Amino acid sequence: MTMTDIAGLLTAPDRDAFLADLARQGPVCRGTYIDGSPVWLVTGYPESVAVLTDPRFSSDVTRQSTIDLAAVAGLPGDVAPYLLRTLGVNDPPDHTRLRRLVSREFTARRVESLRPRIQEIVDALVSGLPEEFDLIERFAYPLPVQVICELLGVPAADRGTWRSWAADLTAPDLEKVAAGARGLVGHMSRLIDAKRADPGDDLLSGLIRAQEADGDRLADEELISMSISILMAGHETTVGLISQSVWLLLTRRLDPGDIADAVEEFLRFTGSAEIAVLRYTLEPVEIGGVTIPQGEAVQVVYAAANRDPRRFDQPGRLDLRRADNAHLAFGHGIHYCLGAALARCETQIALATLLDRFPGLTLSVPASEIGWQPGMKRALTSLPVRTTP
């Protein structure tokens, strides 16, 4: 059986070619994780859905012993639990309790009420743009950062420091990783104390109120972990989605048509979350014609499943009018991304406004000069554009 190294995503010069080769190994194959540990890779669409919905696959990192995720990420032991024990790495009944708590405050109504404010932020950003600029630095990054910070209640004065800490988490220097992790945890702990003393109408204040109403069912450590998770997840994938959508529109000279449909295809084709949270088998499980023994690590590869020809017609073709598009860019099942509606809303408004305001938007450098960042998430290094041809 072929062994495939998932760490190839870290350095692959052509991620699409790497993922296509990975998918050819079969819907379920034996592989290695970033640290060289053995892992089962699931790349088929129906097999991925099965793993994401079957309770025999655990998301709880405390159940596994073969892969030390804190060591892989370079997180110091004193703060690793805050950054690893998020909603995505909990099983029921803990996951059910935490998700219900967050869902009570992070509602579709709250997201929809943000639409006018998101439009205001987008309008302000595009109004201040010069003729030539880096679209990521000046637009795709500040938009979701400002939105999630306002939603959560992070003071404007703290956002620059928070951004620096967040960037440190992906630094090759482990001392920077540790400093960023400790900075985020300390900042969120202090912010929670401040919101508890002087609550507002933001999401964090709402979570604190819910915590106090539920008594001892929610620990402070869980509140810190959830808040950091929302803060990080609320901007990272949306930055990638906005910038990569614009990249595809400009390099392929596409007419987006209906923006909502186009965003769904961008999510399928170039979603920045290419892999799921690791799962672990609680008992032997047969899937895709393979029996995975108990206690083994399983990695669902969203990006490969989203191009499974058994599920999508001509999956390698970018079709902005694709009708049947049940992609896995936001996951599936009980761990489906809570922020999916917000990411969609931001991206739709961002693309519609950019295209309306700058119909002549084009790259300011040859496409061959724009590269991709190494790492486990798809991200452009920069996106230099100009507003006129």
C-alpha positions in Angstrom: 0.0 0.0 0.0 1.3 3.4 -0.9 2.5 5.7 1.9 1.7 9.3 1.3 3.3 12.2 3.3 0.7 14.9 4.2 3.6 17.2 5.0 4.0 17.6 1.3 1.3 20.3 1.5 3.8 22.4 3.5 6.1 22.8 0.6 4.2 21.7 -2.6 4.9 24.2 -5.4 1.6 23.1 -7.0 -0.9 22.2 -4.3 -3.6 21.2 -6.8 -1.2 18.6 -8.4 -0.2 17.3 -5.0 -3.8 16.9 -3.9 -4.7 15.2 -7.2 -1.9 12.8 -6.8 -3.0 12.1 -3.2 -6.5 11.4 -4.3 -5.3 8.9 -6.9 -3.9 6.8 -4.0 -7.5 5.8 -3.3 -10.3 7.2 -1.1 -8.6 5.8 2.0 -4.8 5.2 2.1 -2.0 4.8 4.6 0.2 7.9 5.0 2.3 10.0 7.4 1.5 13.1 9.3 3.6 16.3 9.5 5.8 14.8 12.3 6.3 11.5 10.5 3.7 9.6 12.5 1.5 7.2 10.7 -2.0 8.4 9.7 -4.8 7.2 7.6 -5.7 9.7 4.8 -9.3 10.0 3.6 -9.6 11.8 0.3 -12.9 10.4 -1.2 -16.1 12.5 -0.7 -18.5 9.8 0.6 -15.7 8.4 2.8 -15.0 11.9 4.2 -18.6 12.5 5.0 -18.7 9.1 6.7 -15.7 10.0 8.9 -17.1 13.4 9.8 -20.4 12.0 10.9 -19.6 8.6 12.4 -19.3 8.7 16.3 -16.7 5.9 16.1 -14.2 8.6 14.9 -13.3 10.8 17.9 -12.1 14.5 17.6 -10.8 14.6 21.2 -7.1 15.0 21.1 -6.8 13.7 24.6 -7.7 10.2 23.4 -4.7 9.8 21.1 -1.0 9.1 22.0 0.7 8.7 18.7 0.7 12.3 17.6 1.6 15.1 20.0 -0.3 18.1 18.4 1.2 20.6 20.9 4.7 19.6 19.9 3.8 19.6 16.2 2.5 23.2 16.5 5.3 24.3 18.8 3.0 25.2 21.7 4.3 25.4 25.2 2.5 23.1 27.7 1.2 25.9 29.9 -1.0 27.4 27.2 -1.4 24.5 24.7 -4.8 23.4 26.1 -6.3 26.8 25.5 -5.3 26.6 21.8 -6.0 23.0 21.2 -9.2 22.2 23.1 -11.5 24.1 20.9 -15.0 23.2 19.8 -13.5 21.2 16.9 -11.6 18.8 19.2 -14.4 17.9 21.6 -16.7 14.9 21.4 -20.3 14.8 22.8 -21.5 15.4 25.4 -18.9 18.2 26.0 -19.1 19.3 22.4 -22.9 19.4 22.5 -22.8 21.6 25.6 -20.2 24.0 24.3 -21.7 24.3 20.8 -25.2 25.0 22.3 -23.7 27.7 24.4 -21.9 29.4 21.5 -24.8 28.9 19.1 -27.1 30.7 21.6 -25.1 33.9 21.0 -23.5 33.4 17.6 -26.9 33.2 15.8 -27.9 33.6 12.1 -29.8 36.7 13.2 -26.7 38.2 14.8 -24.7 37.6 11.6 -27.5 39.0 9.4 -27.7 42.1 11.5 -24.0 42.6 10.8 -24.5 42.9 7.1 -24.9 46.8 7.0 -21.9 47.2 9.3 -19.8 44.8 7.0 -20.8 46.9 4.0 -19.7 50.1 5.9 -16.3 48.5 6.6 -15.9 47.4 3.0 -16.9 50.8 1.7 -14.4 52.5 4.0 -11.6 50.2 2.9 -12.2 50.6 -0.8 -12.5 54.3 -0.5 -9.0 54.6 0.9 -7.3 52.4 -1.7 -4.6 53.9 -4.0 -4.4 53.0 -7.6 -1.9 50.2 -6.9 -1.9 48.1 -3.7 -1.6 44.7 -2.2 -5.1 43.5 -2.0 -4.4 41.1 0.9 -2.7 43.7 3.1 -5.1 46.6 2.3 -8.4 44.8 1.9 -8.7 41.0 2.3 -6.9 40.9 5.7 -8.3 44.0 7.5 -11.9 43.3 6.6 -12.4 40.0 8.4 -10.1 41.1 11.3 -12.2 44.2 11.9 -15.4 42.3 11.6 -14.5 39.5 14.0 -12.9 41.9 16.5 -16.1 44.1 16.5 -18.3 41.0 16.8 -16.3 39.5 19.7 -15.6 42.8 21.4 -11.9 43.2 21.0 -11.0 46.9 21.6 -9.6 48.7 18.5 -6.5 49.6 20.4 -5.6 46.0 21.0 -6.0 44.7 17.4 -2.5 45.4 16.2 -1.0 43.6 19.1 -3.4 40.7 18.7 -2.5 40.5 15.0 1.2 40.2 15.9 0.5 37.4 18.3 -1.6 35.6 15.8 1.1 35.8 13.2 3.7 34.5 15.6 1.7 31.2 16.0 2.8 30.2 12.4 6.4 31.4 12.7 9.2 28.9 12.2 10.9 30.3 15.3 9.4 28.2 18.2 10.2 31.0 20.7 7.9 33.3 18.7 5.2 30.6 18.6 5.4 30.3 22.4 5.3 34.1 22.8 2.3 34.5 20.5 0.4 31.7 22.3 1.1 33.1 25.7 0.2 36.6 24.5 -3.1 35.5 23.1 -4.1 33.6 26.2 -3.1 36.3 28.6 -4.9 39.0 26.5 -8.1 37.0 26.3 -8.1 36.3 30.0 -7.7 40.0 30.7 -10.4 40.9 28.2 -12.8 38.5 29.7 -12.2 40.0 33.1 -12.9 43.5 31.6 -16.1 42.3 29.9 -17.3 40.7 33.1 -16.8 44.0 35.0 -18.3 46.1 32.1 -20.3 44.0 29.7 -21.4 45.2 26.3 -23.5 44.0 23.4 -20.7 41.9 21.8 -20.4 38.2 21.5 -17.9 37.8 24.3 -20.1 39.6 26.8 -22.9 37.3 25.6 -20.8 34.2 26.2 -19.9 35.5 29.7 -23.6 36.0 30.5 -24.4 32.6 29.3 -21.5 31.2 31.4 -22.9 32.8 34.5 -26.4 31.6 33.8 -25.2 28.1 33.4 -23.3 28.0 36.6 -20.4 25.6 36.8 -21.1 23.9 33.5 -18.6 26.2 31.7 -15.1 26.8 33.1 -13.1 30.0 32.5 -10.5 27.9 30.6 -13.2 26.8 28.2 -14.4 30.4 27.7 -10.8 31.5 26.9 -10.3 28.7 24.5 -13.6 29.3 22.7 -13.0 33.0 22.4 -9.5 32.5 20.9 -10.9 29.9 18.6 -13.6 32.3 17.3 -11.0 35.1 17.0 -8.6 33.0 15.0 -11.0 31.0 12.8 -13.1 34.2 12.2 -10.4 35.8 10.1 -7.9 33.2 8.8 -10.1 31.3 6.3 -11.9 34.4 5.2 -8.7 36.3 4.3 -7.8 33.3 2.1 -11.2 33.0 0.6 -11.5 36.7 -0.4 -7.9 36.9 -1.8 -8.0 33.6 -3.7 -11.4 34.4 -5.1 -10.1 37.7 -6.5 -7.0 35.9 -7.8 -9.1 33.4 -9.7 -11.3 36.1 -11.1 -8.4 38.1 -12.4 -6.1 35.4 -13.6 -8.9 33.5 -15.4 -10.9 36.6 -16.4 -14.2 35.2 -15.2 -17.6 36.7 -15.0 -18.8 35.9 -11.5 -22.5 36.0 -12.4 -24.5 35.4 -9.2 -22.1 36.3 -6.4 -23.6 33.8 -3.9 -23.1 30.9 -6.4 -19.6 32.0 -7.3 -18.6 32.1 -3.6 -19.8 28.5 -3.2 -17.6 27.4 -6.1 -14.6 29.3 -4.8 -15.1 27.6 -1.5 -15.1 24.2 -3.2 -12.2 25.0 -5.5 -9.8 27.0 -3.4 -11.0 26.8 0.2 -8.2 27.7 2.5 -9.1 25.0 5.1 -7.8 22.0 3.1 -7.7 19.4 5.9 -10.0 18.6 8.9 -9.1 18.3 12.5 -7.6 14.9 13.1 -9.9 12.1 14.1 -9.1 8.9 16.0 -10.8 5.5 15.8 -12.5 4.4 19.0 -12.9 0.9 17.6 -12.0 -0.9 14.3 -13.9 0.8 11.4 -14.3 -0.4 7.8 -14.4 2.5 5.4 -13.7 2.7 1.7 -12.9 -1.0 1.6 -10.2 -0.7 4.3 -10.4 -1.6 8.0 -8.8 1.0 10.2 -7.8 -0.5 13.6 -8.8 1.1 16.9 -6.8 4.0 18.2 -5.3 5.2 14.9 -5.1 8.8 13.6 -7.4 9.6 10.6 -6.9 12.8 8.5 -9.8 13.9 6.2 -8.5 16.0 3.3 -11.3 18.4 2.4 -9.6 19.7 -0.6 -9.3 16.3 -2.2 -12.8 15.3 -1.3 -14.1 18.5 -2.9 -12.6 17.3 -6.2 -13.9 13.7 -6.1 -15.4 13.0 -9.6 -17.8 10.5 -8.0 -19.5 13.6 -6.4 -18.8 16.6 -8.6 -19.1 16.7 -12.4 -15.7 17.8 -13.9 -14.3 18.7 -10.5 -11.1 20.2 -11.9 -13.1 22.8 -13.7 -13.9 26.1 -12.0 -17.7 26.5 -12.7 -19.1 29.6 -11.0 -22.6 28.5 -12.0 -22.3 25.0 -10.6 -25.8 24.0 -9.4 -25.1 21.0 -7.2 -22.3 22.1 -4.9 -22.4 20.4 -1.5 -18.7 21.0 -0.8 -17.0 20.3 2.5 -15.1 23.6 2.8 -16.8 24.3 6.1 -16.7 20.6 7.3 -19.8 18.5 7.9 -21.8 17.0 10.7 -21.7 18.2 14.3 -18.4 20.1 13.7 -19.7 22.1 10.8 -18.1 25.6 11.0 -20.1 27.9 13.2 -18.8 30.9 11.3 -19.8 29.7 7.8 -22.6 32.2 7.5 -20.3 35.1 8.5 -17.6 34.0 6.1 -20.1 33.8 3.2 -21.6 37.2 4.1 -18.2 38.9 4.2 -16.9 37.4 1.0 -20.1 38.1 -1.0 -20.1 41.8 0.1 -16.3 42.1 -0.5 -16.4 40.7 -4.0 -19.6 42.5 -5.1 -18.2 45.8 -3.9 -14.8 45.4 -5.4 -16.2 44.4 -8.8 -18.7 47.3 -8.7 -16.2 49.9 -7.6 -13.3 48.7 -9.7 -14.6 47.1 -12.9 -11.1 47.4 -14.4 -9.3 45.7 -11.5 -6.3 43.8 -12.7 -3.0 42.3 -11.5 -0.1 44.8 -11.3 2.6 42.1 -11.7 2.7 39.0 -13.9 0.7 36.1 -12.4 3.9 34.0 -12.4 5.4 36.4 -9.8 2.7 35.7 -7.2 3.5 32.7 -5.0 1.8 30.7 -2.3 2.8 30.6 1.4 4.2 27.3 2.7 1.9 25.7 5.3 -1.1 23.5 5.9 -3.6 26.2 4.8 -3.8 27.6 1.2 -2.7 31.2 1.2 -1.2 33.6 -1.3 2.0 35.5 -0.3 0.6 38.7 -1.7 -1.8 40.0 -4.4 -0.6 43.2 -6.1 -3.4 44.8 -8.1 -4.2 48.1 -9.7 -7.6 49.6 -10.1 -7.3 50.4 -13.8 -6.2 48.2 -16.7 
